[in-house]
Amino acid sequence: MDDEDDDYHREGAADVPSNCDLCVLSDQRIFYIHHPTKRSYWEPPRVSWGCPFGLPYGWEQAIDSIGTPYFIK
């Protein structure tokens, strides 16, 4: 895991809901356990994911060669 990934997870850990745990594997990879559903996730289960464009988490906006915006999931 590089420093950028580490910062991402350290920052995300502050937003982990109380019914989730942050866990670290022996190889330093971080994952999250959501106890009510008994599921695990690599991405932090943040209470609220923000985006400067107001897009849902996982979506991106890009511009094509003629200037028309399009969206990527």
mmJSON file of the N, C-alpha and C atoms, coordinates in Angstrom:
{"data_MODEL":{"atom_site":{
"group_PDB":["ATOM","ATOM","ATOM","ATOM","ATOM","ATOM","ATOM","ATOM","ATOM","ATOM","ATOM","ATOM","ATOM","ATOM","ATOM","ATOM","ATOM","ATOM","ATOM","ATOM","ATOM","ATOM","ATOM","ATOM","ATOM","ATOM","ATOM","ATOM","ATOM","ATOM","ATOM","ATOM","ATOM","ATOM","ATOM","ATOM","ATOM","ATOM","ATOM","ATOM","ATOM","ATOM","ATOM","ATOM","ATOM","ATOM","ATOM","ATOM","ATOM","ATOM","ATOM","ATOM","ATOM","ATOM","ATOM","ATOM","ATOM","ATOM","ATOM","ATOM","ATOM","ATOM","ATOM","ATOM","ATOM","ATOM","ATOM","ATOM","ATOM","ATOM","ATOM","ATOM","ATOM","ATOM","ATOM","ATOM","ATOM","ATOM","ATOM","ATOM","ATOM","ATOM","ATOM","ATOM","ATOM","ATOM","ATOM","ATOM","ATOM","ATOM","ATOM","ATOM","ATOM","ATOM","ATOM","ATOM","ATOM","ATOM","ATOM","ATOM","ATOM","ATOM","ATOM","ATOM","ATOM","ATOM","ATOM","ATOM","ATOM","ATOM","ATOM","ATOM","ATOM","ATOM","ATOM","ATOM","ATOM","ATOM","ATOM","ATOM","ATOM","ATOM","ATOM","ATOM","ATOM","ATOM","ATOM","ATOM","ATOM","ATOM","ATOM","ATOM","ATOM","ATOM","ATOM","ATOM","ATOM","ATOM","ATOM","ATOM","ATOM","ATOM","ATOM","ATOM","ATOM","ATOM","ATOM","ATOM","ATOM","ATOM","ATOM","ATOM","ATOM","ATOM","ATOM","ATOM","ATOM","ATOM","ATOM","ATOM","ATOM","ATOM","ATOM","ATOM","ATOM","ATOM","ATOM","ATOM","ATOM","ATOM","ATOM","ATOM","ATOM","ATOM","ATOM","ATOM","ATOM","ATOM","ATOM","ATOM","ATOM","ATOM","ATOM","ATOM","ATOM","ATOM","ATOM","ATOM","ATOM","ATOM","ATOM","ATOM","ATOM","ATOM","ATOM","ATOM","ATOM","ATOM","ATOM","ATOM","ATOM","ATOM","ATOM","ATOM","ATOM","ATOM","ATOM","ATOM","ATOM","ATOM","ATOM","ATOM","ATOM","ATOM","ATOM","ATOM","ATOM","ATOM","ATOM"],
"id":[1,2,3,4,5,6,7,8,9,10,11,12,13,14,15,16,17,18,19,20,21,22,23,24,25,26,27,28,29,30,31,32,33,34,35,36,37,38,39,40,41,42,43,44,45,46,47,48,49,50,51,52,53,54,55,56,57,58,59,60,61,62,63,64,65,66,67,68,69,70,71,72,73,74,75,76,77,78,79,80,81,82,83,84,85,86,87,88,89,90,91,92,93,94,95,96,97,98,99,100,101,102,103,104,105,106,107,108,109,110,111,112,113,114,115,116,117,118,119,120,121,122,123,124,125,126,127,128,129,130,131,132,133,134,135,136,137,138,139,140,141,142,143,144,145,146,147,148,149,150,151,152,153,154,155,156,157,158,159,160,161,162,163,164,165,166,167,168,169,170,171,172,173,174,175,176,177,178,179,180,181,182,183,184,185,186,187,188,189,190,191,192,193,194,195,196,197,198,199,200,201,202,203,204,205,206,207,208,209,210,211,212,213,214,215,216,217,218,219],
"type_symbol":["N","C","C","N","C","C","N","C","C","N","C","C","N","C","C","N","C","C","N","C","C","N","C","C","N","C","C","N","C","C","N","C","C","N","C","C","N","C","C","N","C","C","N","C","C","N","C","C","N","C","C","N","C","C","N","C","C","N","C","C","N","C","C","N","C","C","N","C","C","N","C","C","N","C","C","N","C","C","N","C","C","N","C","C","N","C","C","N","C","C","N","C","C","N","C","C","N","C","C","N","C","C","N","C","C","N","C","C","N","C","C","N","C","C","N","C","C","N","C","C","N","C","C","N","C","C","N","C","C","N","C","C","N","C","C","N","C","C","N","C","C","N","C","C","N","C","C","N","C","C","N","C","C","N","C","C","N","C","C","N","C","C","N","C","C","N","C","C","N","C","C","N","C","C","N","C","C","N","C","C","N","C","C","N","C","C","N","C","C","N","C","C","N","C","C","N","C","C","N","C","C","N","C","C","N","C","C","N","C","C","N","C","C","N","C","C","N","C","C"],
"label_atom_id":["N","CA","C","N","CA","C","N","CA","C","N","CA","C","N","CA","C","N","CA","C","N","CA","C","N","CA","C","N","CA","C","N","CA","C","N","CA","C","N","CA","C","N","CA","C","N","CA","C","N","CA","C","N","CA","C","N","CA","C","N","CA","C","N","CA","C","N","CA","C","N","CA","C","N","CA","C","N","CA","C","N","CA","C","N","CA","C","N","CA","C","N","CA","C","N","CA","C","N","CA","C","N","CA","C","N","CA","C","N","CA","C","N","CA","C","N","CA","C","N","CA","C","N","CA","C","N","CA","C","N","CA","C","N","CA","C","N","CA","C","N","CA","C","N","CA","C","N","CA","C","N","CA","C","N","CA","C","N","CA","C","N","CA","C","N","CA","C","N","CA","C","N","CA","C","N","CA","C","N","CA","C","N","CA","C","N","CA","C","N","CA","C","N","CA","C","N","CA","C","N","CA","C","N","CA","C","N","CA","C","N","CA","C","N","CA","C","N","CA","C","N","CA","C","N","CA","C","N","CA","C","N","CA","C","N","CA","C","N","CA","C","N","CA","C","N","CA","C","N","CA","C","N","CA","C"],
"label_alt_id":[null,null,null,null,null,null,null,null,null,null,null,null,null,null,null,null,null,null,null,null,null,null,null,null,null,null,null,null,null,null,null,null,null,null,null,null,null,null,null,null,null,null,null,null,null,null,null,null,null,null,null,null,null,null,null,null,null,null,null,null,null,null,null,null,null,null,null,null,null,null,null,null,null,null,null,null,null,null,null,null,null,null,null,null,null,null,null,null,null,null,null,null,null,null,null,null,null,null,null,null,null,null,null,null,null,null,null,null,null,null,null,null,null,null,null,null,null,null,null,null,null,null,null,null,null,null,null,null,null,null,null,null,null,null,null,null,null,null,null,null,null,null,null,null,null,null,null,null,null,null,null,null,null,null,null,null,null,null,null,null,null,null,null,null,null,null,null,null,null,null,null,null,null,null,null,null,null,null,null,null,null,null,null,null,null,null,null,null,null,null,null,null,null,null,null,null,null,null,null,null,null,null,null,null,null,null,null,null,null,null,null,null,null,null,null,null,null,null,null],
"label_comp_id":["MET","MET","MET","ASP","ASP","ASP","ASP","ASP","ASP","GLU","GLU","GLU","ASP","ASP","ASP","ASP","ASP","ASP","ASP","ASP","ASP","TYR","TYR","TYR","HIS","HIS","HIS","ARG","ARG","ARG","GLU","GLU","GLU","GLY","GLY","GLY","ALA","ALA","ALA","ALA","ALA","ALA","ASP","ASP","ASP","VAL","VAL","VAL","PRO","PRO","PRO","SER","SER","SER","ASN","ASN","ASN","CYS","CYS","CYS","ASP","ASP","ASP","LEU","LEU","LEU","CYS","CYS","CYS","VAL","VAL","VAL","LEU","LEU","LEU","SER","SER","SER","ASP","ASP","ASP","GLN","GLN","GLN","ARG","ARG","ARG","ILE","ILE","ILE","PHE","PHE","PHE","TYR","TYR","TYR","ILE","ILE","ILE","HIS","HIS","HIS","HIS","HIS","HIS","PRO","PRO","PRO","THR","THR","THR","LYS","LYS","LYS","ARG","ARG","ARG","SER","SER","SER","TYR","TYR","TYR","TRP","TRP","TRP","GLU","GLU","GLU","PRO","PRO","PRO","PRO","PRO","PRO","ARG","ARG","ARG","VAL","VAL","VAL","SER","SER","SER","TRP","TRP","TRP","GLY","GLY","GLY","CYS","CYS","CYS","PRO","PRO","PRO","PHE","PHE","PHE","GLY","GLY","GLY","LEU","LEU","LEU","PRO","PRO","PRO","TYR","TYR","TYR","GLY","GLY","GLY","TRP","TRP","TRP","GLU","GLU","GLU","GLN","GLN","GLN","ALA","ALA","ALA","ILE","ILE","ILE","ASP","ASP","ASP","SER","SER","SER","ILE","ILE","ILE","GLY","GLY","GLY","THR","THR","THR","PRO","PRO","PRO","TYR","TYR","TYR","PHE","PHE","PHE","ILE","ILE","ILE","LYS","LYS","LYS"],
"label_asym_id":["A","A","A","A","A","A","A","A","A","A","A","A","A","A","A","A","A","A","A","A","A","A","A","A","A","A","A","A","A","A","A","A","A","A","A","A","A","A","A","A","A","A","A","A","A","A","A","A","A","A","A","A","A","A","A","A","A","A","A","A","A","A","A","A","A","A","A","A","A","A","A","A","A","A","A","A","A","A","A","A","A","A","A","A","A","A","A","A","A","A","A","A","A","A","A","A","A","A","A","A","A","A","A","A","A","A","A","A","A","A","A","A","A","A","A","A","A","A","A","A","A","A","A","A","A","A","A","A","A","A","A","A","A","A","A","A","A","A","A","A","A","A","A","A","A","A","A","A","A","A","A","A","A","A","A","A","A","A","A","A","A","A","A","A","A","A","A","A","A","A","A","A","A","A","A","A","A","A","A","A","A","A","A","A","A","A","A","A","A","A","A","A","A","A","A","A","A","A","A","A","A","A","A","A","A","A","A","A","A","A","A","A","A","A","A","A","A","A","A"],
"label_entity_id":["1","1","1","1","1","1","1","1","1","1","1","1","1","1","1","1","1","1","1","1","1","1","1","1","1","1","1","1","1","1","1","1","1","1","1","1","1","1","1","1","1","1","1","1","1","1","1","1","1","1","1","1","1","1","1","1","1","1","1","1","1","1","1","1","1","1","1","1","1","1","1","1","1","1","1","1","1","1","1","1","1","1","1","1","1","1","1","1","1","1","1","1","1","1","1","1","1","1","1","1","1","1","1","1","1","1","1","1","1","1","1","1","1","1","1","1","1","1","1","1","1","1","1","1","1","1","1","1","1","1","1","1","1","1","1","1","1","1","1","1","1","1","1","1","1","1","1","1","1","1","1","1","1","1","1","1","1","1","1","1","1","1","1","1","1","1","1","1","1","1","1","1","1","1","1","1","1","1","1","1","1","1","1","1","1","1","1","1","1","1","1","1","1","1","1","1","1","1","1","1","1","1","1","1","1","1","1","1","1","1","1","1","1","1","1","1","1","1","1"],
"label_seq_id":[1,1,1,2,2,2,3,3,3,4,4,4,5,5,5,6,6,6,7,7,7,8,8,8,9,9,9,10,10,10,11,11,11,12,12,12,13,13,13,14,14,14,15,15,15,16,16,16,17,17,17,18,18,18,19,19,19,20,20,20,21,21,21,22,22,22,23,23,23,24,24,24,25,25,25,26,26,26,27,27,27,28,28,28,29,29,29,30,30,30,31,31,31,32,32,32,33,33,33,34,34,34,35,35,35,36,36,36,37,37,37,38,38,38,39,39,39,40,40,40,41,41,41,42,42,42,43,43,43,44,44,44,45,45,45,46,46,46,47,47,47,48,48,48,49,49,49,50,50,50,51,51,51,52,52,52,53,53,53,54,54,54,55,55,55,56,56,56,57,57,57,58,58,58,59,59,59,60,60,60,61,61,61,62,62,62,63,63,63,64,64,64,65,65,65,66,66,66,67,67,67,68,68,68,69,69,69,70,70,70,71,71,71,72,72,72,73,73,73],
"pdbx_PDB_ins_code":[null,null,null,null,null,null,null,null,null,null,null,null,null,null,null,null,null,null,null,null,null,null,null,null,null,null,null,null,null,null,null,null,null,null,null,null,null,null,null,null,null,null,null,null,null,null,null,null,null,null,null,null,null,null,null,null,null,null,null,null,null,null,null,null,null,null,null,null,null,null,null,null,null,null,null,null,null,null,null,null,null,null,null,null,null,null,null,null,null,null,null,null,null,null,null,null,null,null,null,null,null,null,null,null,null,null,null,null,null,null,null,null,null,null,null,null,null,null,null,null,null,null,null,null,null,null,null,null,null,null,null,null,null,null,null,null,null,null,null,null,null,null,null,null,null,null,null,null,null,null,null,null,null,null,null,null,null,null,null,null,null,null,null,null,null,null,null,null,null,null,null,null,null,null,null,null,null,null,null,null,null,null,null,null,null,null,null,null,null,null,null,null,null,null,null,null,null,null,null,null,null,null,null,null,null,null,null,null,null,null,null,null,null,null,null,null,null,null,null],
"Cartn_x":[0.865,0.0,0.905,0.668,1.507,0.945,1.692,1.296,-0.055,-0.35,-1.628,-2.789,-2.648,-3.683,-3.833,-2.702,-2.726,-3.455,-3.181,-3.872,-5.362,-5.727,-7.135,-7.867,-7.274,-7.93,-7.892,-6.808,-6.727,-7.8,-7.964,-8.991,-10.384,-10.589,-11.885,-12.254,-11.262,-11.54,-12.329,-12.168,-12.896,-14.391,-14.804,-16.219,-16.863,-16.144,-16.699,-17.8,-18.983,-20.089,-19.757,-20.45,-20.157,-20.444,-21.275,-21.574,-20.617,-19.49,-18.457,-17.12,-16.246,-14.886,-13.888,-12.799,-11.672,-10.705,-10.267,-9.365,-8.129,-6.995,-5.741,-5.208,-4.943,-4.388,-2.892,-2.281,-0.847,0.011,-0.517,0.232,-0.111,-0.758,-1.101,-2.266,-2.945,-4.141,-5.276,-6.063,-7.162,-8.481,-9.372,-10.729,-11.688,-12.958,-13.986,-15.041,-15.523,-16.589,-17.827,-18.943,-20.235,-20.986,-21.101,-21.642,-23.111,-24.002,-25.408,-25.62,-24.839,-25.001,-23.953,-22.972,-21.871,-21.128,-20.964,-20.247,-18.956,-17.982,-16.725,-16.513,-15.755,-15.541,-14.098,-13.561,-12.24,-12.343,-13.43,-13.62,-14.247,-13.881,-14.481,-15.987,-16.794,-18.241,-18.602,-18.229,-18.453,-19.931,-20.242,-21.626,-22.105,-21.247,-21.63,-20.435,-20.587,-19.539,-19.821,-18.867,-19.051,-18.411,-18.878,-18.321,-18.522,-17.488,-17.644,-18.698,-19.037,-20.048,-21.415,-21.531,-22.792,-23.155,-22.156,-22.405,-22.394,-23.114,-23.059,-21.663,-21.332,-20.045,-19.841,-18.649,-18.317,-18.522,-19.157,-19.395,-18.386,-18.002,-17.107,-17.718,-17.344,-17.746,-16.499,-16.613,-15.513,-16.06,-15.14,-15.506,-14.915,-15.747,-15.23,-14.488,-14.004,-13.156,-13.867,-15.205,-15.921,-16.555,-16.189,-16.636,-17.937,-18.45,-19.697,-19.395,-20.021,-19.781,-20.465,-19.823,-20.435,-20.042,-20.71,-20.533,-20.068,-19.219,-18.597,-18.845,-19.236,-19.364,-18.375],
"Cartn_y":[-1.174,0.0,1.229,2.161,3.349,4.425,5.532,6.602,7.203,7.33,7.909,7.022,5.71,4.774,4.84,4.902,4.945,6.194,7.341,8.586,8.473,7.86,7.691,6.9,5.801,4.972,5.614,6.302,6.976,8.062,8.814,9.861,9.243,8.139,7.469,6.846,6.489,5.838,6.737,8.034,8.962,8.921,8.524,8.505,7.125,6.14,4.789,4.769,4.281,4.236,3.352,3.559,2.825,1.329,0.918,-0.507,-1.198,-0.531,-1.084,-1.077,-1.977,-2.001,-1.892,-1.18,-1.11,-2.198,-3.049,-4.158,-4.065,-4.529,-4.507,-5.932,-6.382,-7.712,-7.714,-8.884,-8.992,-8.312,-8.177,-7.496,-6.004,-5.484,-4.072,-3.604,-4.511,-4.106,-3.875,-2.856,-2.47,-2.916,-3.439,-3.735,-3.375,-3.369,-2.93,-4.012,-4.208,-5.172,-4.409,-4.673,-4.093,-5.181,-5.019,-6.076,-6.419,-5.454,-5.824,-6.765,-6.576,-7.427,-8.535,-8.496,-9.471,-9.491,-8.309,-8.173,-7.412,-7.647,-6.906,-6.148,-5.054,-4.152,-3.668,-3.446,-2.832,-1.318,-0.74,0.71,1.095,2.24,2.668,2.891,2.352,2.571,3.908,4.958,6.294,6.588,7.38,7.779,8.607,9.459,10.318,10.494,10.111,10.319,11.625,12.523,13.796,13.805,14.704,14.867,16.317,16.97,18.367,18.591,17.542,17.682,17.202,16.747,16.24,14.877,14.125,12.801,11.75,10.66,9.565,8.949,8.303,7.638,6.645,6.655,5.734,6.292,7.437,8.056,9.166,9.341,10.423,11.167,12.429,13.198,13.457,13.299,13.575,14.398,14.952,15.779,15.132,14.949,14.351,15.394,14.988,15.854,17.089,17.101,18.296,19.096,18.718,19.498,19.054,17.904,17.408,16.561,16.889,16.072,14.705,13.708,12.382,11.802,10.731,10.185,8.737,8.368,7.049,6.431,5.168,4.453,3.322],
"Cartn_z":[0.0,0.0,0.0,-0.901,-0.937,-0.009,0.129,1.05,0.702,-0.601,-1.018,-0.571,-0.754,-0.295,1.215,1.91,3.368,3.855,3.238,3.599,3.338,2.22,1.858,2.943,3.382,4.388,5.768,6.088,7.387,7.458,6.371,6.316,6.382,5.67,5.651,6.976,7.782,9.058,9.996,9.871,10.737,10.482,9.285,8.916,9.013,9.545,9.627,10.684,10.325,11.287,12.493,13.587,14.82,14.697,13.729,13.573,12.598,12.284,11.408,12.136,11.728,12.262,11.129,11.377,10.462,10.902,9.982,10.296,9.408,9.93,9.179,9.091,7.874,7.651,7.937,8.006,8.294,7.229,5.996,4.933,4.855,5.901,6.062,5.201,4.502,3.763,4.752,4.474,5.356,4.74,5.584,5.141,6.265,5.951,6.885,7.031,8.249,8.514,8.96,8.276,8.652,9.41,10.739,11.591,11.338,11.106,10.888,9.694,8.626,7.436,7.349,8.273,8.277,6.935,6.35,5.081,5.319,4.445,4.52,3.215,3.307,2.172,2.167,0.982,0.862,0.978,0.489,0.546,1.883,2.436,3.702,3.553,4.464,4.403,5.024,4.385,4.938,5.067,6.066,6.286,5.106,4.586,3.469,2.54,1.289,0.3,-0.427,-0.411,-1.082,-2.458,-3.283,-4.618,-5.032,-5.57,-5.956,-7.039,-7.809,-8.858,-8.394,-7.155,-6.654,-7.222,-7.707,-8.27,-7.166,-7.361,-6.391,-6.361,-5.249,-5.112,-6.255,-6.824,-7.904,-9.301,-9.415,-10.721,-10.958,-12.209,-12.614,-13.789,-13.909,-15.082,-15.911,-17.209,-18.13,-19.287,-20.075,-21.228,-22.476,-23.507,-24.738,-25.571,-26.737,-27.567,-28.109,-28.114,-28.593,-27.444,-26.212,-25.065,-24.419,-24.809,-24.23,-22.993,-21.868,-20.674,-20.787,-20.2,-20.089,-18.736,-18.332,-16.997,-17.07,-16.132,-16.101,-14.734,-14.733,-13.459,-13.45],
"occupancy":[1.0,1.0,1.0,1.0,1.0,1.0,1.0,1.0,1.0,1.0,1.0,1.0,1.0,1.0,1.0,1.0,1.0,1.0,1.0,1.0,1.0,1.0,1.0,1.0,1.0,1.0,1.0,1.0,1.0,1.0,1.0,1.0,1.0,1.0,1.0,1.0,1.0,1.0,1.0,1.0,1.0,1.0,1.0,1.0,1.0,1.0,1.0,1.0,1.0,1.0,1.0,1.0,1.0,1.0,1.0,1.0,1.0,1.0,1.0,1.0,1.0,1.0,1.0,1.0,1.0,1.0,1.0,1.0,1.0,1.0,1.0,1.0,1.0,1.0,1.0,1.0,1.0,1.0,1.0,1.0,1.0,1.0,1.0,1.0,1.0,1.0,1.0,1.0,1.0,1.0,1.0,1.0,1.0,1.0,1.0,1.0,1.0,1.0,1.0,1.0,1.0,1.0,1.0,1.0,1.0,1.0,1.0,1.0,1.0,1.0,1.0,1.0,1.0,1.0,1.0,1.0,1.0,1.0,1.0,1.0,1.0,1.0,1.0,1.0,1.0,1.0,1.0,1.0,1.0,1.0,1.0,1.0,1.0,1.0,1.0,1.0,1.0,1.0,1.0,1.0,1.0,1.0,1.0,1.0,1.0,1.0,1.0,1.0,1.0,1.0,1.0,1.0,1.0,1.0,1.0,1.0,1.0,1.0,1.0,1.0,1.0,1.0,1.0,1.0,1.0,1.0,1.0,1.0,1.0,1.0,1.0,1.0,1.0,1.0,1.0,1.0,1.0,1.0,1.0,1.0,1.0,1.0,1.0,1.0,1.0,1.0,1.0,1.0,1.0,1.0,1.0,1.0,1.0,1.0,1.0,1.0,1.0,1.0,1.0,1.0,1.0,1.0,1.0,1.0,1.0,1.0,1.0,1.0,1.0,1.0,1.0,1.0,1.0,1.0,1.0,1.0,1.0,1.0,1.0],
"B_iso_or_equiv":[0.0,0.0,0.0,0.0,0.0,0.0,0.0,0.0,0.0,0.0,0.0,0.0,0.0,0.0,0.0,0.0,0.0,0.0,0.0,0.0,0.0,0.0,0.0,0.0,0.0,0.0,0.0,0.0,0.0,0.0,0.0,0.0,0.0,0.0,0.0,0.0,0.0,0.0,0.0,0.0,0.0,0.0,0.0,0.0,0.0,0.0,0.0,0.0,0.0,0.0,0.0,0.0,0.0,0.0,0.0,0.0,0.0,0.0,0.0,0.0,0.0,0.0,0.0,0.0,0.0,0.0,0.0,0.0,0.0,0.0,0.0,0.0,0.0,0.0,0.0,0.0,0.0,0.0,0.0,0.0,0.0,0.0,0.0,0.0,0.0,0.0,0.0,0.0,0.0,0.0,0.0,0.0,0.0,0.0,0.0,0.0,0.0,0.0,0.0,0.0,0.0,0.0,0.0,0.0,0.0,0.0,0.0,0.0,0.0,0.0,0.0,0.0,0.0,0.0,0.0,0.0,0.0,0.0,0.0,0.0,0.0,0.0,0.0,0.0,0.0,0.0,0.0,0.0,0.0,0.0,0.0,0.0,0.0,0.0,0.0,0.0,0.0,0.0,0.0,0.0,0.0,0.0,0.0,0.0,0.0,0.0,0.0,0.0,0.0,0.0,0.0,0.0,0.0,0.0,0.0,0.0,0.0,0.0,0.0,0.0,0.0,0.0,0.0,0.0,0.0,0.0,0.0,0.0,0.0,0.0,0.0,0.0,0.0,0.0,0.0,0.0,0.0,0.0,0.0,0.0,0.0,0.0,0.0,0.0,0.0,0.0,0.0,0.0,0.0,0.0,0.0,0.0,0.0,0.0,0.0,0.0,0.0,0.0,0.0,0.0,0.0,0.0,0.0,0.0,0.0,0.0,0.0,0.0,0.0,0.0,0.0,0.0,0.0,0.0,0.0,0.0,0.0,0.0,0.0],
"pdbx_formal_charge":[null,null,null,null,null,null,null,null,null,null,null,null,null,null,null,null,null,null,null,null,null,null,null,null,null,null,null,null,null,null,null,null,null,null,null,null,null,null,null,null,null,null,null,null,null,null,null,null,null,null,null,null,null,null,null,null,null,null,null,null,null,null,null,null,null,null,null,null,null,null,null,null,null,null,null,null,null,null,null,null,null,null,null,null,null,null,null,null,null,null,null,null,null,null,null,null,null,null,null,null,null,null,null,null,null,null,null,null,null,null,null,null,null,null,null,null,null,null,null,null,null,null,null,null,null,null,null,null,null,null,null,null,null,null,null,null,null,null,null,null,null,null,null,null,null,null,null,null,null,null,null,null,null,null,null,null,null,null,null,null,null,null,null,null,null,null,null,null,null,null,null,null,null,null,null,null,null,null,null,null,null,null,null,null,null,null,null,null,null,null,null,null,null,null,null,null,null,null,null,null,null,null,null,null,null,null,null,null,null,null,null,null,null,null,null,null,null,null,null],
"auth_seq_id":[1,1,1,2,2,2,3,3,3,4,4,4,5,5,5,6,6,6,7,7,7,8,8,8,9,9,9,10,10,10,11,11,11,12,12,12,13,13,13,14,14,14,15,15,15,16,16,16,17,17,17,18,18,18,19,19,19,20,20,20,21,21,21,22,22,22,23,23,23,24,24,24,25,25,25,26,26,26,27,27,27,28,28,28,29,29,29,30,30,30,31,31,31,32,32,32,33,33,33,34,34,34,35,35,35,36,36,36,37,37,37,38,38,38,39,39,39,40,40,40,41,41,41,42,42,42,43,43,43,44,44,44,45,45,45,46,46,46,47,47,47,48,48,48,49,49,49,50,50,50,51,51,51,52,52,52,53,53,53,54,54,54,55,55,55,56,56,56,57,57,57,58,58,58,59,59,59,60,60,60,61,61,61,62,62,62,63,63,63,64,64,64,65,65,65,66,66,66,67,67,67,68,68,68,69,69,69,70,70,70,71,71,71,72,72,72,73,73,73],
"auth_comp_id":["MET","MET","MET","ASP","ASP","ASP","ASP","ASP","ASP","GLU","GLU","GLU","ASP","ASP","ASP","ASP","ASP","ASP","ASP","ASP","ASP","TYR","TYR","TYR","HIS","HIS","HIS","ARG","ARG","ARG","GLU","GLU","GLU","GLY","GLY","GLY","ALA","ALA","ALA","ALA","ALA","ALA","ASP","ASP","ASP","VAL","VAL","VAL","PRO","PRO","PRO","SER","SER","SER","ASN","ASN","ASN","CYS","CYS","CYS","ASP","ASP","ASP","LEU","LEU","LEU","CYS","CYS","CYS","VAL","VAL","VAL","LEU","LEU","LEU","SER","SER","SER","ASP","ASP","ASP","GLN","GLN","GLN","ARG","ARG","ARG","ILE","ILE","ILE","PHE","PHE","PHE","TYR","TYR","TYR","ILE","ILE","ILE","HIS","HIS","HIS","HIS","HIS","HIS","PRO","PRO","PRO","THR","THR","THR","LYS","LYS","LYS","ARG","ARG","ARG","SER","SER","SER","TYR","TYR","TYR","TRP","TRP","TRP","GLU","GLU","GLU","PRO","PRO","PRO","PRO","PRO","PRO","ARG","ARG","ARG","VAL","VAL","VAL","SER","SER","SER","TRP","TRP","TRP","GLY","GLY","GLY","CYS","CYS","CYS","PRO","PRO","PRO","PHE","PHE","PHE","GLY","GLY","GLY","LEU","LEU","LEU","PRO","PRO","PRO","TYR","TYR","TYR","GLY","GLY","GLY","TRP","TRP","TRP","GLU","GLU","GLU","GLN","GLN","GLN","ALA","ALA","ALA","ILE","ILE","ILE","ASP","ASP","ASP","SER","SER","SER","ILE","ILE","ILE","GLY","GLY","GLY","THR","THR","THR","PRO","PRO","PRO","TYR","TYR","TYR","PHE","PHE","PHE","ILE","ILE","ILE","LYS","LYS","LYS"],
"auth_asym_id":["A","A","A","A","A","A","A","A","A","A","A","A","A","A","A","A","A","A","A","A","A","A","A","A","A","A","A","A","A","A","A","A","A","A","A","A","A","A","A","A","A","A","A","A","A","A","A","A","A","A","A","A","A","A","A","A","A","A","A","A","A","A","A","A","A","A","A","A","A","A","A","A","A","A","A","A","A","A","A","A","A","A","A","A","A","A","A","A","A","A","A","A","A","A","A","A","A","A","A","A","A","A","A","A","A","A","A","A","A","A","A","A","A","A","A","A","A","A","A","A","A","A","A","A","A","A","A","A","A","A","A","A","A","A","A","A","A","A","A","A","A","A","A","A","A","A","A","A","A","A","A","A","A","A","A","A","A","A","A","A","A","A","A","A","A","A","A","A","A","A","A","A","A","A","A","A","A","A","A","A","A","A","A","A","A","A","A","A","A","A","A","A","A","A","A","A","A","A","A","A","A","A","A","A","A","A","A","A","A","A","A","A","A","A","A","A","A","A","A"],
"auth_atom_id":["N","CA","C","N","CA","C","N","CA","C","N","CA","C","N","CA","C","N","CA","C","N","CA","C","N","CA","C","N","CA","C","N","CA","C","N","CA","C","N","CA","C","N","CA","C","N","CA","C","N","CA","C","N","CA","C","N","CA","C","N","CA","C","N","CA","C","N","CA","C","N","CA","C","N","CA","C","N","CA","C","N","CA","C","N","CA","C","N","CA","C","N","CA","C","N","CA","C","N","CA","C","N","CA","C","N","CA","C","N","CA","C","N","CA","C","N","CA","C","N","CA","C","N","CA","C","N","CA","C","N","CA","C","N","CA","C","N","CA","C","N","CA","C","N","CA","C","N","CA","C","N","CA","C","N","CA","C","N","CA","C","N","CA","C","N","CA","C","N","CA","C","N","CA","C","N","CA","C","N","CA","C","N","CA","C","N","CA","C","N","CA","C","N","CA","C","N","CA","C","N","CA","C","N","CA","C","N","CA","C","N","CA","C","N","CA","C","N","CA","C","N","CA","C","N","CA","C","N","CA","C","N","CA","C","N","CA","C","N","CA","C","N","CA","C","N","CA","C","N","CA","C","N","CA","C"],
"pdbx_PDB_model_num":[1,1,1,1,1,1,1,1,1,1,1,1,1,1,1,1,1,1,1,1,1,1,1,1,1,1,1,1,1,1,1,1,1,1,1,1,1,1,1,1,1,1,1,1,1,1,1,1,1,1,1,1,1,1,1,1,1,1,1,1,1,1,1,1,1,1,1,1,1,1,1,1,1,1,1,1,1,1,1,1,1,1,1,1,1,1,1,1,1,1,1,1,1,1,1,1,1,1,1,1,1,1,1,1,1,1,1,1,1,1,1,1,1,1,1,1,1,1,1,1,1,1,1,1,1,1,1,1,1,1,1,1,1,1,1,1,1,1,1,1,1,1,1,1,1,1,1,1,1,1,1,1,1,1,1,1,1,1,1,1,1,1,1,1,1,1,1,1,1,1,1,1,1,1,1,1,1,1,1,1,1,1,1,1,1,1,1,1,1,1,1,1,1,1,1,1,1,1,1,1,1,1,1,1,1,1,1,1,1,1,1,1,1,1,1,1,1,1,1]
}}}
